[in-house]
Amino acid sequence: MTTETERPSDFIRDIVAEDLRTGKYTKIVTRFPPEPNGYLHIGHAKSICLNFGIAREFGGACNIRMDDTNPTKEEAEYVRSIMSDVRWLIDGWADKQLGGAPFYASDYFDRFYEYAVDLIRKDKAYVCDMTPDETDAYRRLGKASSFRNRSVDENLDLFSRMKAGEFPDGARTLRAKIDVNAANVWLRDPVLYRIRHASHHRTGDKWYIYPMYDWAHTLSDYIEGITHSICTLEFEVHRPLYEWILDALEVPEPRPHQYEFARLNLTYTVMSKRKLIQLVNEKLVNGWDDPRMLTISGLRRRGVTPTALRSLAYNIGITKYQSMTDIALLEHTIRDEFNRTATRRLAVLRPIKVVLTNYPKGKTEELDAINNPEDPNAGTRKIPFGRELYIERDDFMETPPPKYFRLRPGGEVRLKYAYIIKCDEVVKDDAGNIVELRCTVDLESKSGGSTAGRKIKGTIHWVSATHAVEAEIGLYDRLFTVSEPDATGDFKSFINPNSLEVVNAKCEPVLTNAPPKERYQFERLGYFAPEPDPRLNKLVFNRTITLRDTWTKKTKK
């Protein structure tokens, strides 16, 4: 497993190393260019880690650029969320590589326009009056537009009037003049500008024309001095247009170069921004930061750490081959880190009261509990113990099956860090529900006692009823029941009805002031994180991950 102190090996990093060795570039500059029309998800995390990781490893810089060229879909809220997510993911790791405040493609609109005018003057672009549908049809058929041979002067005049807002939306476009019969359809006179009478979140009502992705992407990279423009694999067919734009404008070296890698595809989730928006808008989840969502903000709220996401990104590798990554790898990465680092605590999710009938009334003693068996330096803490306790309802059965080693009538179990107890009586309410267990305790069975060495097969956790603090706990699980929910049919029909259960738990008192960044293993239950929203005004924990993989058994049944 690659660690953050090592440099991963992949074809892009090999290219970067060779470019530095040969002197092609003296400083490496990468970029992460999200469109601010939604929240970032775990697929973006892979790209962030790649671009910032390369900048960090080779002593370069990485720009965050908002690709804000579509005014009808972009909002300032998304810009804020993107910056918050990126800073959280790189803080303390590659924050020194961040090229200051975010860049915006909209900051270059004037220069984009000037470059377009220059392209027209070179007779390499023309204004086309065909509708979008006609343009698409002609490009598919390899047919030239009847407006392709307009004069340079007429194109300059029309383009200027497009900029002035003289024509309605869709009336005209500016298209590159390349090759209508090119094998690559993206070179068949692609659209560079379209008319859109829409207010922009940064430029307001200044512009009536907006650049298309390829024009803005290429020129933004050049303007910012990007050396390695790293995109996902679907943009491989765009690379010839990227290079054509730079060649046609005859911009001087050094120029950026585009490279492509396979995006992250993860089982049991959807990555499409359109589908994520559906989940939010149709209230199938509780917002973009719902801990069941694999948005970065959702993962953060669930308790996943930046180091776990970076470890995943480093270890899945960078290739040019599309593949599906099992979500179990993400879960394993989280468990592996938390097993080493998470502080151990006791909590009872579905409590049932236990009364120790032979334990002195009013007595409280403090027992030693280990904070983290994986970290000797974590030390121990004191936990209170008294006559009345809570144990998990699942840790008692009246008529248990064979090989059941938890508490039963007449049976014994060891309480973690404490004594051996025996169930003598089951108390029920009028409806027949168990409300209390009356037990006796072997008072010599705790550590150091004369019967401490007695062999008892079952050990369960507990909290003192007198000292326990209440907490609301969200038991989050996978959002979908099938590994590829958008492969067939309506992905929403595969939403897991058991993806969230909220319980009112009893916790040991030290959890009252749980720091927001602390991660806990609630012993025998799983890994949990404090809810970071301070507006809740109550103690809330979110389950990050179960203690063991429970899905493998489910899917094999």
C-alpha positions, -999 to 999 in steps of 0.1 A, spaced: 0 0 0 14 34 -10 17 60 17 17 97 15 55 98 21 61 78 -11 57 90 -47 33 67 -66 43 54 -100 20 59 -130 22 69 -166 13 106 -159 39 110 -132 65 94 -155 57 120 -181 60 148 -156 94 135 -144 107 132 -180 95 167 -188 114 181 -159 145 160 -167 146 172 -203 140 209 -193 107 211 -212 93 228 -182 111 244 -152 81 243 -129 51 220 -130 16 236 -128 -15 215 -128 -51 225 -123 -85 212 -109 -113 229 -130 -147 220 -116 -179 235 -130 -197 252 -101 -231 236 -108 -231 210 -80 -212 196 -51 -180 176 -55 -181 138 -51 -156 111 -45 -147 109 -82 -136 145 -80 -115 136 -49 -94 113 -71 -87 141 -95 -79 166 -67 -55 141 -52 -38 134 -85 -34 171 -95 -24 184 -61 -3 152 -55 18 158 -86 23 194 -77 33 184 -42 57 157 -53 74 177 -80 76 211 -62 50 227 -84 16 244 -80 -20 235 -86 -47 260 -96 -84 256 -87 -103 271 -116 -140 274 -117 -152 265 -152 -180 290 -150 -189 294 -186 -226 283 -184 -245 311 -166 -278 292 -164 -265 264 -142 -239 280 -119 -243 293 -84 -221 310 -59 -232 284 -33 -214 257 -53 -182 278 -55 -182 281 -17 -188 243 -13 -161 234 -38 -135 256 -21 -145 242 13 -142 206 1 -109 211 -17 -93 229 13 -105 202 36 -90 175 14 -56 190 9 -51 208 43 -18 199 59 -9 178 28 -7 199 -3 -21 233 8 12 249 0 7 239 -37 -27 258 -39 -22 287 -62 -39 312 -40 -76 322 -44 -96 303 -70 -93 312 -106 -124 317 -128 -127 311 -165 -151 341 -165 -121 363 -156 -107 356 -190 -139 363 -210 -123 394 -226 -92 375 -236 -113 346 -249 -131 371 -271 -99 387 -284 -85 352 -293 -118 345 -311 -115 377 -331 -79 367 -340 -91 333 -352 -117 349 -374 -90 373 -389 -70 342 -397 -101 328 -415 -102 299 -391 -136 306 -376 -170 317 -390 -204 328 -378 -230 301 -385 -268 307 -386 -279 271 -384 -300 259 -355 -283 237 -328 -302 207 -342 -291 215 -378 -256 219 -366 -255 185 -349 -271 168 -379 -246 184 -404 -217 174 -382 -228 138 -379 -232 136 -417 -199 155 -424 -217 182 -444 -205 218 -445 -226 247 -434 -238 270 -461 -223 299 -440 -189 284 -439 -175 306 -467 -186 340 -453 -159 366 -456 -137 376 -427 -152 411 -426 -187 397 -424 -178 373 -397 -161 400 -377 -192 422 -380 -216 394 -370 -195 383 -341 -193 418 -328 -231 422 -330 -235 388 -313 -214 402 -284 -236 433 -283 -267 412 -278 -283 421 -311 -295 385 -318 -317 361 -298 -305 329 -281 -297 302 -306 -298 325 -337 -261 322 -344 -229 305 -332 -192 310 -338 -177 278 -352 -141 268 -359 -132 261 -395 -113 228 -394 -125 198 -414 -162 188 -418 -151 153 -429 -126 147 -401 -127 112 -386 -129 127 -352 -164 144 -350 -150 169 -325 -130 184 -354 -160 189 -376 -162 226 -373 -171 226 -336 -190 255 -320 -168 279 -300 -194 304 -289 -232 305 -285 -256 333 -277 -271 333 -243 -290 362 -228 -284 352 -192 -270 369 -161 -237 354 -149 -229 350 -112 -197 370 -116 -199 391 -147 -236 400 -144 -252 412 -176 -220 422 -194 -220 392 -219 -245 379 -244 -221 353 -258 -205 325 -238 -176 302 -248 -180 265 -252 -160 241 -230 -132 233 -254 -124 270 -262 -125 281 -225 -106 250 -212 -78 253 -237 -72 290 -234 -76 290 -196 -48 264 -194 -26 285 -216 -33 318 -198 -26 303 -164 6 286 -176 -6 251 -169 19 225 -180 0 193 -176 -38 195 -182 -50 162 -167 -86 152 -177 -107 121 -174 -107 96 -203 -139 109 -220 -119 140 -230 -94 120 -250 -113 127 -282 -112 164 -274 -74 165 -273 -69 170 -311 -92 201 -308 -72 213 -278 -40 211 -298 -57 226 -329 -68 257 -310 -32 264 -297 -17 258 -332 -43 279 -350 -37 308 -327 0 303 -330 6 310 -293 42 308 -282 57 281 -261 56 269 -234 22 254 -241 1 232 -220 -5 195 -230 -35 174 -222 -33 139 -207 -62 116 -198 -68 90 -171 -97 67 -162 -122 83 -139 -132 66 -106 -162 43 -110 -175 30 -77 -200 3 -69 -232 9 -49 -234 45 -59 -241 70 -87 -216 96 -99 -236 115 -124 -242 150 -112 -276 150 -128 -286 119 -108 -271 133 -76 -292 165 -82 -323 143 -86 -317 126 -53 -314 160 -36 -343 177 -54 -367 148 -49 -357 147 -12 -346 111 -14 -317 122 7 -313 150 32 -293 174 11 -259 174 -7 -241 166 26 -263 137 36 -238 111 50 -252 85 26 -241 105 -4 -206 100 -17 -202 137 -21 -171 150 -4 -193 170 20 -214 139 27 -183 118 33 -168 145 56 -201 147 76 -201 109 79 -167 111 95 -144 99 66 -111 117 70 -90 134 42 -62 109 49 -85 80 41 -97 95 8 -61 104 -2 -50 68 7 -78 54 -15 -68 78 -44 -32 68 -41 -38 31 -40 -64 26 -67 -38 40 -91 -39 60 -124 -45 41 -156 -61 46 -190 -85 16 -186 -121 20 -174 -129 -3 -145 -153 -6 -116 -138 -2 -81 -156 -21 -54 -168 2 -26 -155 -24 -2 -120 -10 -10 -131 24 3 -146 8 34 -115 -12 40 -93 19 37 -114 36 63 -114 6 87 -76 2 83 -70 38 93 -96 39 121 -84 6 136 -50 22 141 -62 57 151 -97 57 165 -102 62 202 -122 34 219 -154 42 238 -184 23 251 -219 31 238 -252 11 239 -273 16 208 -305 -3 219 -304 -3 257 -319 -27 281 -314 -22 318 -295 -46 340 -297 -44 378 -270 -61 398 -289 -73 428 -259 -81 450 -239 -50 442 -241 -24 469 -267 4 464 -253 38 459 -218 25 453 -198 37 423 -163 26 413 -140 36 385 -126 10 363 -96 12 339 -104 10 301 -80 10 272 -82 40 248 -66 22 218 -51 -13 219 -32 -5 187 -15 25 202 2 20 236 7 57 240 -30 63 240 -31 52 276 -62 44 296 -92 62 311 -116 57 340 -152 45 334 -178 45 361 -195 13 372 -225 9 395 -255 -12 404 -276 -3 374 -262 -7 338 -273 -7 302 -264 -35 278 -274 -40 241 -308 -56 237 -291 -79 211 -268 -92 238 -296 -110 255 -319 -139 243 -344 -158 263 -342 -189 241 -309 -186 223 -297 -208 194 -267 -231 198 -233 -214 202 -248 -183 215 -223 -169 240 -239 -137 252 -263 -133 281 -292 -158 286 -314 -168 316 -290 -187 340 -261 -179 318 -229 -158 324 -210 -132 304 -180 -110 312 -186 -72 311 -157 -56 292 -132 -41 317 -154 -52 346 -170 -83 362 -187 -115 353 -224 -114 357 -252 -140 357 -288 -135 346 -312 -146 373 -345 -130 364 -362 -115 333 -387 -86 341 -414 -79 315 -441 -53 311 -479 -61 307 -473 -65 269 -446 -91 274 -417 -69 265 -385 -73 284 -378 -41 304 -351 -53 328 -327 -81 336 -319 -89 372 -284 -103 376 -258 -112 402 -222 -102 398 -191 -122 408 -175 -95 429 -141 -112 427 -140 -115 389 -126 -82 378 -89 -77 371 -69 -87 401 -97 -106 418 -95 -142 429 -119 -154 401 -107 -130 374 -92 -159 355 -125 -178 351 -131 -188 315 -162 -172 301 -169 -175 264 -189 -143 260 -178 -106 266 -202 -78 261 -200 -40 265 -221 -18 288 -225 16 303 -234 27 338 -271 37 338 -265 64 365 -237 81 346 -247 75 309 -252 104 286 -279 102 259 -269 106 222 -287 104 189 -269 81 166 -274 79 129 -266 44 116 -257 51 80 -253 24 54 -249 21 16 -275 41 -2 -282 15 -29 -289 -22 -26 -272 -33 -59 -237 -28 -71 -245 -9 -102 -278 10 -96 -277 30 -128 -268 0 -151 -304 -9 -158 -338 7 -151 -345 35 -127 -316 39 -103 -339 53 -77 -358 20 -75 -327 5 -59 -324 29 -30 -317 10 2 -347 15 26 -324 6 55 -297 31 46 -304 51 77 -317 42 112 -317 67 140 -314 54 175 -313 70 210 -282 56 226 -266 56 260 -229 65 261 -201 67 286 -200 102 301 -166 111 286 -183 114 252 -202 145 264 -175 168 251 -164 148 220 -142 170 198 -156 174 163 -125 160 146 -122 129 169 -130 95 155 -142 67 177 -146 30 177 -177 22 198 -165 -12 209 -181 -41 192 -203 -17 171 -183 2 145 -166 35 139 -184 68 146 -178 106 143 -195 135 161 -220 153 140 -202 185 129 -234 207 127 -233 230 158 -269 241 153 -283 207 165 -276 216 202 -275 180 212 -250 151 212 -252 134 178 -229 108 163 -228 94 127 -217 59 120 -189 61 95 -185 24 89 -194 -9 105 -167 -28 124 -167 -55 97 -179 -59 62 -215 -71 65 -223 -67 28 -202 -95 14 -223 -121 33 -255 -104 21 -245 -105 -15 -234 -141 -14 -268 -153 -1 
